[in-house]
Amino acid sequence: MNIKALLFGFTLIGATPAQAETILFIGNSFTYGAYSPVQHYRSETVTDLNGERIGGVPALFEMFTRQAGLDYEVSLETAPSQGLDFHLTQKAATIGKGWDHVVMQGLSMLDSKKPGDAGSTVTYAGLLTDLFRRHNPAVQVRLTATWSRADQTYQPDGRWYGQPIGAMAMVVRRAYDLAAAGTPAIKGVIPVGQAWTRAIDAGVADANPYDGIDAGKIDLWAHDHYHGSTHGYYLEALVVFGSVTGKDPRILGEKEIAASELGISPTQARALQQVAFDTLAAEAGGLATAPVHGDWGLAPGAGDPTVRPGDDFYRFAQGRAVAAMEIPADRPRQNWFSLLDDLSRERQNAILAEAAARGVAVPAAEAQSAIPGRAVAGTVGGVAVSIGSPRHARESDAALGPLEAALERLQGEGKTVSVVLAGGVVAALVALRDEPRADAASGIAAITALGVRPVMLTGDNRRTGEAIAISLGLDAKAELLPDDKLREIGKLRERGTVVMVGDGINDAPALAAANVGVAMGGGTDVALETADAAVLKDRVTGVAELVSLSRATMANVKQNVAVAIGLKAVFLVTTMLGITGLWPAIMADTGATVLVTLNALRLLRWTPAGSRDAA
């Protein structure tokens, strides 16, 4: 069997050109090739709808198609540092036309305020697709999943610091998979990030530009270790070319024109074309979408009769959440993923990403509601569905049956288990374990150093809570319902001022009951609305910084009050005794105003203890 024909339906250079097809690229600097000669490469061969004479990846695509004997009219609409929402809200009139193909690329970190959060990407990918389909119902829309940024992986303040170089690309890819699953009209996801990871794993490209580039390897990043280099954009364009046209990128050959014009050697061009082919072949062949770093799969014991080994039992990791699911062998997988809006965002991302990876369509949920401390509920496809605690399942008279043993086993492993009920019947178990954030230990240490006693209040099972508490060096109270947390807050307030930090829907009552409620920036909307303050960068160390800044502010206020009242008191007495006149008193009063203002301005120079100098 001809494998090439099976995977892509490849044709050779020189085949009869098809009728001219129109294609639009929308994106940001990752599309227009910032910080490289690619940015203005052959800009005359494409139409820049913004009139900025950009060539970029679209111009590389145009050159590839011309060499392959294809006829594409290529247009682009790009803007630096912008996500998909910008193109819909600001450029709809410009891009809203009847295109044959559209390739869309969003922010490299998905969400500038909540790095790694897929919500905005999923929403606006769907809305933009609807816009294009109104002009051409047959339009083929694809999403470009971009690469892992070295600066976000190897720098201490990076969102994916300490994780494998492919981790960020996998998170981005799964977000786009979610978007494609949520909007069936989207043709597919272009695996550019997975191609970069494959190039690194294959030894074609260097993994870490911060420690120098190994001899014979390519640097895929630009000098900022963020954007792509000429080679990086070239690989991106090859993957886009293969995805859109179905052609084997290797047909372009080592003497490919763009590579020659951009200073890419024949050997490098051939290697990058091979990487692009291997990545696309893996996708088309149903293989893993990218080399997977770590152990992502687990099969249950052969003696477990409640699951199908290697199929409906899985464990996966996403961000900082680890999850496992068990589904009875005699029941179909339920589309209950629609109800996840009321769970923490990290748990949402973990579950939804795996759902997308397994091709589970996510329908709309109706009549959604939350049962505080017990479950979230709603109707999916006319079926009443809830995701809640084992206690909620028992109170609903839902028999766990053979899954009772699985429940006990998962809880014994330190996981918090939720029970999915569909039509009043147990449909699945979902076991999650929230791992400490990367900066949790340093954040707790910073809080303790300020003389504040940290206490963890959690609804997770006792084993999980105690294990995490011991590793972080703090006290913990586990298996708490919202009312229990309120009681604990009340007890703590009897001993002194209480600051409650939380991010979940069940934390809202406790946030309101504390002296000060602080919500983590990545938390649920309910938590953010209830809290008195929010840590926008979603870092545990930010809590200590917030306390430290508050103390500095209060110290400044006290100093200002002392100076103002002290001066007034002195001149009041001296004026009454005839030592000073009226004008010196007036000048002293004005001077006090100036002094307290200047003293207050010192807070503008406040920086957290131990923070790095800004670059």
ABEGO torsion letter per residue (X at the ends): XBAAAAAAGBBBBGBBBBBBBBBBBBEBAAAAGBGBAAAABGAAABBBAAGAGBAEAAAAAAAAAAAAGBBBBBBBBBBBGBBAAAAAAAAAAAABBBBABBBBBBBAAGBAABBGBAAAAAAAAAAAAAAAAAABAABBBBBBBBBBBAAAAABAABAABGBBAAAAAAAAAAAAAAAAAABAABAEBBBAAAAAAAAAAAGABBABAAAEBBBGBBBABBAAGABBBAAAAAAAAAAAAAAAAGBBAAAAEAABAAAAAAGBBAAAAAAAAAAAAAAAAAAAAGBBABBBBEBABBBBBAABAABBBGBABBBBBBEABBBBBBBBAABBBBBAAAAAAABBAAAAAAAAAAAAAAGBBBBBBBGBBBBBGABBBEBBGGBBBBBBBAAAAAAAGBBAEAAAAAAAAAAAAGBBBBBBBBGGBBABBBBBBBBBBAAAAAAAAAAAAAGBBBBBBBABBAAAAAAAAAAAGBBBBBGBBAAAAAAAAAAAAAAEBBBBBBABAAAAAAAAABABBBBBAABBAAAAAABABBBAAGBAAAAAAAAAAAAAAAAAAAAAAAAAAAAAAAAAAAAAAGABBAAAAAAAAAAAAAAAAAAAAAAAABBBBGBBBBX
